[in-house]
């Protein structure tokens, strides 16, 4: 058996003063911000809850909660501890006390999956079908995320997995790329009067529609055009791919969109797809999860399930 040395030995901690019930009490106090309500929720007396709070304060060397009017407001230290305490309780509940291994066929819980606008539009239906086929009693919750609020939403919503294009990885997360997505130009040939392929002059002369999740009117495409001493005019901007797909039909507009999205029938119908006349950087679709996921079996199953939808030939790293 491999010996793991974490740098901390059991004799370094006074385990006699540590009681898992104190963490339960802490969580109840954080939720209710009231000693009496927390006691009621845990079915103990108010004096017992007060005693637990006193022990917590001594153990953690912090007041943890200050009385403000009728509320017990958490200190900064208490807020910092909140997610760690929740994680410990979940690990004890799911990994230690729950001796039953995860079985998809009998699982009755929920999977919470974060998706960017693009990933939800393209992949959500197939992911739902795949999960339901293998875990028929499970529930699936799709929650919108983006590269700016990813870490916050993962923690707040306790997401099992997030899928999308995430250029940077926050501390405490792991990720795995699934595939590289390229881009194409979409436009209505009849409305624009332009036959494919689209050359650079035509590309710059046509008004552009732009998908911009963060509301920016400029992208790397505009930087690329500078090398040719060219510019384009973005006439309309939307944060939603569905809007853009319908917007360019019957209008004198072109739009650069991910290739996979352009192949969806109700988006592509009546539109012309061609290669952009300039280089547009590909982007990586990845799945991302917390490093400290509490149920490893469930987590790994979900990763395999999602990967089999997005890229059936992809090998999940162990």
FIVEX-906067 format. One record per residue (C-alpha): x, y, z; residue number from 1; residue in three letters. Coordinates in pm, whole numbers. Example, Ala and Ser with C-alpha at 12.3 -4.5 7.8 and 13.67 -1.06 7.14 Angstrom:
<sites>
((1230; -450; 780); 1; 'Ala')
((1367; -106; 714); 2; 'Ser')
</sites>
This chain:
<sites>
((0; 0; 0); 1; 'Unk')
((132; 343; -90); 2; 'Unk')
((202; 569; 202); 3; 'Unk')
((57; 917; 161); 4; 'Unk')
((212; 1196; 365); 5; 'Unk')
((0; 1509; 367); 6; 'Unk')
((239; 1689; 602); 7; 'Unk')
((-19; 1672; 884); 8; 'Unk')
((-32; 1392; 1142); 9; 'Unk')
((-332; 1285; 1347); 10; 'Unk')
((-145; 1370; 1666); 11; 'Unk')
((-122; 1734; 1554); 12; 'Unk')
((-495; 1785; 1610); 13; 'Unk')
((-698; 1771; 1930); 14; 'Unk')
((-963; 1536; 1793); 15; 'Unk')
((-1141; 1516; 2130); 16; 'Unk')
((-1265; 1870; 2081); 17; 'Unk')
((-1402; 1803; 1732); 18; 'Unk')
((-1760; 1691; 1687); 19; 'Unk')
((-1926; 1653; 1347); 20; 'Unk')
((-2247; 1781; 1505); 21; 'Unk')
((-2076; 2119; 1545); 22; 'Unk')
((-2046; 2146; 1169); 23; 'Unk')
((-2416; 2063; 1135); 24; 'Unk')
((-2491; 2336; 1390); 25; 'Unk')
((-2268; 2581; 1203); 26; 'Unk')
((-2450; 2510; 877); 27; 'Unk')
((-2791; 2558; 1042); 28; 'Unk')
((-2681; 2888; 1198); 29; 'Unk')
((-2548; 3010; 865); 30; 'Unk')
((-2876; 2921; 696); 31; 'Unk')
((-3117; 3063; 955); 32; 'Unk')
((-2900; 3336; 1113); 33; 'Unk')
((-3089; 3266; 1433); 34; 'Unk')
((-2998; 3051; 1735); 35; 'Unk')
((-3362; 2967; 1807); 36; 'Unk')
((-3450; 2885; 1444); 37; 'Unk')
((-3136; 2675; 1403); 38; 'Unk')
((-3223; 2485; 1721); 39; 'Unk')
((-3577; 2427; 1592); 40; 'Unk')
((-3447; 2302; 1257); 41; 'Unk')
((-3213; 2051; 1425); 42; 'Unk')
((-3473; 1950; 1688); 43; 'Unk')
((-3256; 2049; 1983); 44; 'Unk')
((-3302; 2303; 2263); 45; 'Unk')
((-3196; 2663; 2226); 46; 'Unk')
((-2949; 2622; 2512); 47; 'Unk')
((-2791; 2323; 2333); 48; 'Unk')
((-2751; 2533; 2020); 49; 'Unk')
((-2597; 2815; 2220); 50; 'Unk')
((-2355; 2564; 2373); 51; 'Unk')
((-2263; 2438; 2026); 52; 'Unk')
((-2196; 2794; 1911); 53; 'Unk')
((-1972; 2852; 2211); 54; 'Unk')
((-1775; 2535; 2129); 55; 'Unk')
((-1745; 2639; 1765); 56; 'Unk')
((-1612; 2980; 1864); 57; 'Unk')
((-1354; 2819; 2090); 58; 'Unk')
((-1253; 2554; 1837); 59; 'Unk')
((-1217; 2802; 1548); 60; 'Unk')
((-1096; 3098; 1755); 61; 'Unk')
((-1347; 3335; 1595); 62; 'Unk')
((-1684; 3484; 1702); 63; 'Unk')
((-1833; 3341; 1377); 64; 'Unk')
((-2164; 3526; 1429); 65; 'Unk')
((-2245; 3875; 1561); 66; 'Unk')
((-2591; 3976; 1671); 67; 'Unk')
((-2736; 4252; 1452); 68; 'Unk')
((-3092; 4326; 1559); 69; 'Unk')
((-3284; 3999; 1533); 70; 'Unk')
((-3021; 3830; 1316); 71; 'Unk')
((-2691; 3656; 1379); 72; 'Unk')
((-2471; 3798; 1102); 73; 'Unk')
((-2179; 3572; 995); 74; 'Unk')
((-1826; 3704; 1025); 75; 'Unk')
((-1586; 3701; 731); 76; 'Unk')
((-1427; 3387; 875); 77; 'Unk')
((-1767; 3213; 887); 78; 'Unk')
((-1836; 3300; 525); 79; 'Unk')
((-1494; 3168; 424); 80; 'Unk')
((-1565; 2839; 601); 81; 'Unk')
((-1915; 2791; 459); 82; 'Unk')
((-1828; 2603; 138); 83; 'Unk')
((-1567; 2385; 313); 84; 'Unk')
((-1811; 2287; 588); 85; 'Unk')
((-2074; 2201; 328); 86; 'Unk')
((-1820; 1991; 140); 87; 'Unk')
((-1717; 1797; 454); 88; 'Unk')
((-2080; 1720; 534); 89; 'Unk')
((-2146; 1605; 177); 90; 'Unk')
((-1836; 1383; 175); 91; 'Unk')
((-1933; 1221; 505); 92; 'Unk')
((-2289; 1171; 385); 93; 'Unk')
((-2218; 1050; 32); 94; 'Unk')
((-1874; 886; 49); 95; 'Unk')
((-1846; 758; 405); 96; 'Unk')
((-2195; 688; 539); 97; 'Unk')
((-2341; 592; 203); 98; 'Unk')
((-2198; 245; 137); 99; 'Unk')
((-2399; 191; -181); 100; 'Unk')
((-2197; 255; -498); 101; 'Unk')
((-2341; 484; -762); 102; 'Unk')
((-2563; 294; -1007); 103; 'Unk')
((-2707; 492; -1294); 104; 'Unk')
((-3002; 259; -1350); 105; 'Unk')
((-3130; 305; -995); 106; 'Unk')
((-3017; 665; -935); 107; 'Unk')
((-3310; 893; -840); 108; 'Unk')
((-3119; 1214; -774); 109; 'Unk')
((-3042; 1501; -1009); 110; 'Unk')
((-2756; 1596; -1237); 111; 'Unk')
((-2680; 1968; -1245); 112; 'Unk')
((-2495; 2065; -1561); 113; 'Unk')
((-2374; 2413; -1644); 114; 'Unk')
((-2368; 2510; -2011); 115; 'Unk')
((-2269; 2819; -2200); 116; 'Unk')
((-2528; 2964; -2437); 117; 'Unk')
((-2368; 2788; -2733); 118; 'Unk')
((-2319; 2453; -2556); 119; 'Unk')
((-2676; 2448; -2427); 120; 'Unk')
((-2815; 2524; -2770); 121; 'Unk')
((-2611; 2255; -2945); 122; 'Unk')
((-2575; 1977; -2688); 123; 'Unk')
((-2849; 1994; -2421); 124; 'Unk')
((-3109; 1779; -2601); 125; 'Unk')
((-2863; 1499; -2679); 126; 'Unk')
((-2715; 1506; -2327); 127; 'Unk')
((-3064; 1481; -2180); 128; 'Unk')
((-3150; 1185; -2403); 129; 'Unk')
((-2828; 1005; -2317); 130; 'Unk')
((-2869; 1050; -1942); 131; 'Unk')
((-3233; 942; -1951); 132; 'Unk')
((-3145; 631; -2152); 133; 'Unk')
((-2890; 518; -1893); 134; 'Unk')
((-3037; 671; -1574); 135; 'Unk')
((-3414; 669; -1640); 136; 'Unk')
((-3511; 779; -1288); 137; 'Unk')
((-3273; 1075; -1273); 138; 'Unk')
((-3355; 1442; -1316); 139; 'Unk')
((-3145; 1681; -1524); 140; 'Unk')
((-3101; 2051; -1458); 141; 'Unk')
((-2931; 2271; -1720); 142; 'Unk')
((-2798; 2597; -1578); 143; 'Unk')
((-2656; 2884; -1784); 144; 'Unk')
((-2291; 2974; -1720); 145; 'Unk')
((-2029; 3182; -1899); 146; 'Unk')
((-1655; 3229; -1871); 147; 'Unk')
((-1700; 3527; -1637); 148; 'Unk')
((-1934; 3376; -1375); 149; 'Unk')
((-1828; 3011; -1403); 150; 'Unk')
((-1663; 2963; -1062); 151; 'Unk')
((-1940; 3154; -883); 152; 'Unk')
((-2222; 2955; -1045); 153; 'Unk')
((-2049; 2618; -998); 154; 'Unk')
((-2019; 2683; -624); 155; 'Unk')
((-2359; 2849; -576); 156; 'Unk')
((-2554; 2588; -772); 157; 'Unk')
((-2325; 2296; -676); 158; 'Unk')
((-2290; 2194; -1040); 159; 'Unk')
((-2170; 1845; -1120); 160; 'Unk')
((-2019; 1951; -1451); 161; 'Unk')
((-1987; 2253; -1679); 162; 'Unk')
((-1950; 2243; -2057); 163; 'Unk')
((-1836; 2519; -2287); 164; 'Unk')
((-1539; 2727; -2396); 165; 'Unk')
((-1339; 2828; -2088); 166; 'Unk')
((-997; 2975; -2183); 167; 'Unk')
((-874; 2996; -1824); 168; 'Unk')
((-913; 2747; -1541); 169; 'Unk')
((-990; 2873; -1190); 170; 'Unk')
((-813; 2723; -892); 171; 'Unk')
((-988; 2417; -752); 172; 'Unk')
((-1119; 2297; -1089); 173; 'Unk')
((-1018; 2032; -1337); 174; 'Unk')
((-1106; 2023; -1704); 175; 'Unk')
((-1071; 1812; -2013); 176; 'Unk')
((-1097; 1932; -2373); 177; 'Unk')
((-1347; 1746; -2588); 178; 'Unk')
((-1301; 1892; -2936); 179; 'Unk')
((-1192; 2194; -3139); 180; 'Unk')
((-1467; 2403; -3297); 181; 'Unk')
((-1408; 2601; -3615); 182; 'Unk')
((-1610; 2885; -3770); 183; 'Unk')
((-1802; 2953; -4091); 184; 'Unk')
((-1982; 3247; -4248); 185; 'Unk')
((-2360; 3229; -4275); 186; 'Unk')
((-2569; 3453; -4498); 187; 'Unk')
((-2877; 3458; -4716); 188; 'Unk')
((-2766; 3446; -5080); 189; 'Unk')
((-3097; 3580; -5210); 190; 'Unk')
((-3103; 3873; -4967); 191; 'Unk')
((-2736; 3970; -5006); 192; 'Unk')
((-2695; 3894; -5375); 193; 'Unk')
((-2360; 3729; -5299); 194; 'Unk')
((-2270; 3384; -5430); 195; 'Unk')
((-2021; 3167; -5243); 196; 'Unk')
((-1735; 3166; -5182); 197; 'Unk')
((-1727; 3497; -4996); 198; 'Unk')
((-1417; 3702; -5077); 199; 'Unk')
((-1256; 3958; -4847); 200; 'Unk')
((-1408; 4261; -5022); 201; 'Unk')
((-1758; 4116; -5003); 202; 'Unk')
((-1700; 4014; -4641); 203; 'Unk')
((-1608; 4371; -4546); 204; 'Unk')
((-1884; 4536; -4751); 205; 'Unk')
((-2166; 4326; -4606); 206; 'Unk')
((-2319; 4444; -4275); 207; 'Unk')
((-2245; 4196; -3998); 208; 'Unk')
((-2450; 4038; -3725); 209; 'Unk')
((-2250; 3942; -3419); 210; 'Unk')
((-2302; 3693; -3139); 211; 'Unk')
((-2142; 3849; -2832); 212; 'Unk')
((-2218; 3698; -2489); 213; 'Unk')
((-2042; 3985; -2311); 214; 'Unk')
((-2193; 4260; -2529); 215; 'Unk')
((-1866; 4362; -2696); 216; 'Unk')
((-1892; 4498; -3052); 217; 'Unk')
((-1541; 4388; -3148); 218; 'Unk')
((-1379; 4044; -3161); 219; 'Unk')
((-1060; 3885; -3285); 220; 'Unk')
((-1204; 3909; -3636); 221; 'Unk')
((-1166; 4287; -3626); 222; 'Unk')
((-804; 4249; -3515); 223; 'Unk')
((-740; 4009; -3803); 224; 'Unk')
((-886; 4256; -4053); 225; 'Unk')
((-639; 4523; -3940); 226; 'Unk')
((-359; 4317; -4095); 227; 'Unk')
((-528; 4371; -4431); 228; 'Unk')
((-604; 4738; -4356); 229; 'Unk')
((-970; 4644; -4363); 230; 'Unk')
((-1267; 4700; -4134); 231; 'Unk')
((-1620; 4566; -4114); 232; 'Unk')
((-1945; 4717; -3991); 233; 'Unk')
((-2130; 4528; -3720); 234; 'Unk')
((-2487; 4645; -3758); 235; 'Unk')
((-2661; 4423; -3503); 236; 'Unk')
((-2546; 4241; -3192); 237; 'Unk')
((-2713; 3967; -2992); 238; 'Unk')
((-2611; 3757; -2697); 239; 'Unk')
((-2816; 3463; -2821); 240; 'Unk')
((-2732; 3228; -3108); 241; 'Unk')
((-3100; 3156; -3169); 242; 'Unk')
((-3164; 3523; -3238); 243; 'Unk')
((-2877; 3551; -3483); 244; 'Unk')
((-2979; 3239; -3674); 245; 'Unk')
((-3324; 3378; -3749); 246; 'Unk')
((-3210; 3737; -3787); 247; 'Unk')
((-2993; 3689; -4094); 248; 'Unk')
((-3262; 3505; -4292); 249; 'Unk')
((-3408; 3737; -4555); 250; 'Unk')
((-3173; 4022; -4460); 251; 'Unk')
((-2861; 4179; -4601); 252; 'Unk')
((-2638; 4044; -4325); 253; 'Unk')
((-2362; 3793; -4270); 254; 'Unk')
((-2246; 3635; -3946); 255; 'Unk')
((-1954; 3424; -3831); 256; 'Unk')
((-2081; 3131; -3627); 257; 'Unk')
((-1944; 2799; -3497); 258; 'Unk')
((-1954; 2536; -3770); 259; 'Unk')
((-2149; 2282; -3564); 260; 'Unk')
((-2422; 2534; -3494); 261; 'Unk')
((-2448; 2621; -3864); 262; 'Unk')
((-2532; 2258; -3942); 263; 'Unk')
((-2844; 2246; -3726); 264; 'Unk')
((-3133; 2216; -3975); 265; 'Unk')
((-3364; 2491; -3853); 266; 'Unk')
((-3069; 2733; -3837); 267; 'Unk')
((-2911; 2637; -4170); 268; 'Unk')
((-3231; 2615; -4375); 269; 'Unk')
((-3229; 2876; -4651); 270; 'Unk')
((-2879; 3002; -4566); 271; 'Unk')
((-2543; 2968; -4735); 272; 'Unk')
((-2244; 2839; -4539); 273; 'Unk')
((-1886; 2902; -4650); 274; 'Unk')
((-1536; 2945; -4514); 275; 'Unk')
((-1449; 3295; -4386); 276; 'Unk')
((-1205; 3480; -4615); 277; 'Unk')
((-979; 3546; -4317); 278; 'Unk')
((-843; 3323; -4042); 279; 'Unk')
((-1074; 3293; -3743); 280; 'Unk')
((-932; 3127; -3434); 281; 'Unk')
((-1082; 2793; -3338); 282; 'Unk')
((-1204; 2745; -2983); 283; 'Unk')
((-1203; 2445; -2754); 284; 'Unk')
((-1514; 2292; -2603); 285; 'Unk')
((-1424; 2144; -2266); 286; 'Unk')
((-1595; 1995; -1966); 287; 'Unk')
((-1501; 2125; -1626); 288; 'Unk')
((-1565; 2002; -1271); 289; 'Unk')
((-1460; 2070; -913); 290; 'Unk')
((-1141; 1896; -804); 291; 'Unk')
((-1307; 1801; -476); 292; 'Unk')
((-1623; 1647; -624); 293; 'Unk')
((-1785; 1451; -341); 294; 'Unk')
((-1909; 1144; -531); 295; 'Unk')
((-1631; 1018; -758); 296; 'Unk')
((-1836; 733; -908); 297; 'Unk')
((-2123; 961; -1005); 298; 'Unk')
((-1883; 1225; -1135); 299; 'Unk')
((-1690; 984; -1355); 300; 'Unk')
((-2009; 829; -1491); 301; 'Unk')
((-2144; 1171; -1587); 302; 'Unk')
((-1817; 1267; -1757); 303; 'Unk')
((-1823; 952; -1969); 304; 'Unk')
((-2190; 1006; -2051); 305; 'Unk')
((-2139; 1366; -2165); 306; 'Unk')
((-1821; 1287; -2359); 307; 'Unk')
((-1997; 1008; -2547); 308; 'Unk')
((-2249; 1265; -2674); 309; 'Unk')
((-2010; 1545; -2767); 310; 'Unk')
((-1725; 1333; -2900); 311; 'Unk')
((-1788; 956; -2906); 312; 'Unk')
((-1425; 883; -2997); 313; 'Unk')
((-1279; 1084; -2712); 314; 'Unk')
((-1098; 901; -2429); 315; 'Unk')
((-1166; 1029; -2079); 316; 'Unk')
((-856; 1072; -1869); 317; 'Unk')
((-863; 875; -1547); 318; 'Unk')
</sites>
